[in-house]
Amino acid sequence: MHDAAASRQRIRFCETPDGVRIAYAVSGSGPPLIKTGHWMSHLGADWDSPVWRPWLSLLSRHRTLIRFDPRGCGLSDRDVSDVSLDAWTRDLDAVVEDAGLDRFDLLGMSQG
């Protein structure tokens, strides 16, 4: 059975210092957990995926799950010139700042 808070995601957008628009999703409630972006992510498609949905639902059950599409992927700006590690770090910083977080746990998988 799905918790009502865990069964929805809210899509938001923020901007990095170099002007890239980053999409991020918030679901669930509780202590914040940020899942870093990884290649081939798409916030909408992942949410509906039979592969990702069980994980996202579980992680959102007792946490505020925040995840984002990195530059070049999904709902974030795709036409970008800088795809370096430093740029991806700035993407994460922009999401953290826009979400108003001081402290959070971080979950990285794949290239995240």
C-alpha positions in Angstrom: 0.0 0.0 0.0 1.3 3.4 -0.9 1.4 6.3 1.5 -0.4 9.3 0.0 2.6 11.6 0.5 4.9 9.1 -1.2 2.5 8.6 -4.2 3.1 12.2 -5.6 6.0 14.2 -6.8 6.2 17.9 -7.2 8.5 19.1 -10.0 10.4 22.3 -9.5 13.1 24.2 -11.4 16.1 26.2 -10.3 19.0 27.8 -12.2 22.7 27.3 -11.8 25.2 30.2 -11.7 26.1 29.5 -15.4 22.4 29.9 -16.4 21.4 26.2 -16.8 17.8 25.3 -15.7 17.7 22.2 -13.5 14.6 20.2 -12.9 14.1 18.6 -9.5 11.3 16.5 -7.9 10.2 16.4 -4.3 8.2 13.6 -2.8 7.4 12.2 0.6 7.9 13.9 3.9 10.5 13.6 6.7 14.2 14.2 6.9 15.6 15.2 3.5 17.4 12.7 1.2 18.9 13.9 -2.0 19.4 11.4 -4.8 22.0 12.7 -7.2 21.4 12.8 -10.9 22.7 10.1 -13.1 22.9 9.7 -16.9 19.7 9.0 -18.7 17.4 10.2 -16.0 14.0 11.8 -16.6 11.9 12.8 -13.5 8.6 12.0 -15.2 9.6 8.8 -16.9 11.5 7.5 -13.8 8.4 8.1 -11.6 6.3 6.0 -13.9 8.9 3.3 -14.5 8.3 -0.2 -13.2 12.0 -0.3 -12.4 12.4 3.0 -10.5 8.9 3.5 -9.1 9.2 0.9 -6.2 12.5 2.4 -5.1 11.2 6.0 -5.3 8.1 5.1 -3.4 10.1 3.3 -0.7 12.6 6.2 -0.3 9.7 8.7 -0.1 7.9 6.7 2.6 9.7 8.2 5.6 11.9 10.8 3.9 11.6 13.9 1.8 13.2 12.6 -1.4 14.7 15.2 -3.6 16.1 14.0 -7.0 17.1 15.9 -10.1 17.8 15.6 -13.7 21.4 16.8 -14.3 22.2 19.2 -17.1 21.7 17.5 -20.5 19.1 15.0 -19.2 15.4 14.7 -18.7 13.5 17.9 -17.9 16.7 20.0 -17.3 18.3 22.1 -20.0 19.7 19.7 -22.6 21.7 22.0 -24.8 24.6 22.7 -22.5 28.3 23.2 -23.2 29.8 22.3 -19.8 29.2 18.7 -18.6 32.2 18.5 -16.3 32.2 17.2 -12.7 32.4 20.8 -11.5 29.3 21.6 -13.5 27.4 18.7 -12.0 28.5 19.7 -8.5 27.1 23.2 -9.2 23.8 21.5 -10.3 23.6 19.8 -6.9 24.4 23.0 -5.1 21.7 24.8 -7.0 19.1 22.2 -6.1 20.2 22.3 -2.4 20.0 26.0 -2.3 16.6 26.2 -4.0 15.2 23.6 -1.7 16.4 25.6 1.3 18.4 22.8 2.8 21.1 23.2 5.4 21.6 19.5 6.2 20.6 16.4 4.2 21.7 12.8 3.5 23.0 12.2 0.0 22.4 9.0 -2.1 24.6 8.6 -5.2 24.3 5.7 -7.7 25.8 5.0 -11.1 27.6 8.2 -12.1 25.9 10.2 -9.3 
